[in-house]
Amino acid sequence: MTIVSILLILVPIGFSTKFIGGAWVHNYMGDIFYPMFWFFLILFFYPQFPPVKLASTVFVFSTAIEFTQLLSSPLLTQIRSTFIGRTLIGTGFVPVDIFYYFIGCIFAICLHRILYLF
């Protein structure tokens, strides 16, 4: 399975979490797929990036995005008024999201290791 294949699977699954399932799926499952998507997207362009360092970078970036949800500005409000904007940068700070970003980064590393063992 290639990185492109993984991305082609992650994107619809991640978006679908906003439309199907119960409250946990809707509110948190996307937080697992979000860092996985960024991990494999960056890995596609920079395959030499060490996986643990990449996952750490994605985790810090995702956490920083979560903290920007404490901010309000006309530009952020305009971005958040769209589905893609809400999906990419969120609408409200939820501390538990950071835990799920961590889980997503761990899953990304594990999936990467599985892919490169076979």
C-alpha positions as CSV (number, residue, x, y, z in Angstrom):
1,M,0.0,0.0,0.0
2,T,1.4,3.3,-1.0
3,I,1.3,6.7,0.8
4,V,-1.1,7.9,-1.9
5,S,-3.4,5.0,-1.2
6,I,-3.3,5.7,2.5
7,L,-4.2,9.4,1.9
8,L,-7.0,8.4,-0.4
9,I,-8.4,6.2,2.4
10,L,-7.8,8.7,5.2
11,V,-9.5,11.7,3.6
12,P,-13.0,10.2,3.1
13,I,-12.9,8.4,6.4
14,G,-11.9,11.6,8.2
15,F,-14.6,13.6,6.5
16,S,-17.2,10.9,7.1
17,T,-16.7,11.2,10.9
18,K,-18.4,14.6,10.6
19,F,-21.5,13.0,9.1
20,I,-21.9,9.6,10.6
21,G,-21.7,7.8,13.9
22,G,-22.5,8.9,17.4
23,A,-21.2,11.8,19.4
24,W,-17.7,10.2,20.0
25,V,-17.2,9.5,16.3
26,H,-18.4,13.0,15.4
27,N,-16.4,14.8,18.0
28,Y,-13.2,12.8,18.4
29,M,-12.5,10.2,15.8
30,G,-11.5,12.8,13.2
31,D,-8.9,14.0,15.7
32,I,-7.2,10.7,15.3
33,F,-7.3,10.8,11.5
34,Y,-6.3,14.5,11.3
35,P,-2.6,14.0,12.3
36,M,-2.4,10.7,10.4
37,F,-3.4,12.6,7.3
38,W,-0.7,15.3,7.9
39,F,1.9,12.7,8.7
40,F,1.4,10.8,5.4
41,L,1.0,14.0,3.4
42,I,4.3,15.3,4.6
43,L,5.9,11.9,4.3
44,F,4.8,11.9,0.6
45,F,6.8,15.0,-0.1
46,Y,9.7,14.3,2.3
47,P,10.1,10.5,2.4
48,Q,13.5,10.9,4.2
49,F,11.8,12.6,7.2
50,P,12.4,10.3,10.3
51,P,8.9,9.0,11.3
52,V,9.2,9.7,15.0
53,K,10.4,13.3,14.4
54,L,7.6,13.7,11.8
55,A,5.0,12.5,14.2
56,S,6.3,14.8,16.9
57,T,6.2,17.7,14.5
58,V,2.7,16.9,13.4
59,F,1.6,16.6,17.1
60,V,3.1,20.0,18.0
61,F,1.5,21.5,14.9
62,S,-1.9,20.0,15.6
63,T,-1.8,21.1,19.3
64,A,-0.9,24.6,18.2
65,I,-3.9,24.6,15.9
66,E,-6.0,23.5,18.8
67,F,-4.8,26.4,20.9
68,T,-5.6,28.9,18.1
69,Q,-9.2,28.0,18.7
70,L,-9.0,30.2,21.8
71,L,-8.4,33.1,19.4
72,S,-11.0,35.1,17.5
73,S,-10.4,37.4,14.6
74,P,-12.4,38.3,11.5
75,L,-10.1,36.2,9.3
76,L,-10.4,33.1,11.6
77,T,-14.2,33.6,11.8
78,Q,-14.4,33.7,8.0
79,I,-12.3,30.6,7.7
80,R,-14.4,28.7,10.3
81,S,-17.6,29.6,8.5
82,T,-16.8,27.0,5.9
83,F,-16.9,23.2,6.2
84,I,-13.2,22.9,5.2
85,G,-12.2,25.7,7.5
86,R,-14.0,24.1,10.5
87,T,-12.5,20.8,9.6
88,L,-8.9,22.1,9.3
89,I,-8.7,24.6,12.2
90,G,-11.7,23.7,14.3
91,T,-14.1,26.0,16.1
92,G,-13.6,25.6,19.8
93,F,-10.8,24.6,22.1
94,V,-11.3,21.1,23.5
95,P,-8.3,20.0,25.6
96,V,-9.1,16.2,25.1
97,D,-8.6,16.7,21.4
98,I,-4.8,16.9,22.1
99,F,-4.9,13.3,23.5
100,Y,-6.5,12.1,20.3
101,Y,-3.9,13.9,18.2
102,F,-1.3,12.0,20.2
103,I,-3.1,8.7,19.5
104,G,-3.3,9.6,15.8
105,C,0.4,10.2,15.7
106,I,1.1,6.9,17.3
107,F,-1.2,5.2,14.8
108,A,0.6,6.9,12.0
109,I,4.0,5.7,13.2
110,C,2.6,2.1,13.6
111,L,1.1,2.1,10.1
112,H,4.3,3.5,8.7
113,R,6.3,0.7,10.4
114,I,3.9,-2.0,9.1
115,L,4.1,-0.7,5.6
116,Y,7.9,-0.7,5.6
117,L,8.2,-4.1,7.1
118,F,6.5,-5.8,4.2
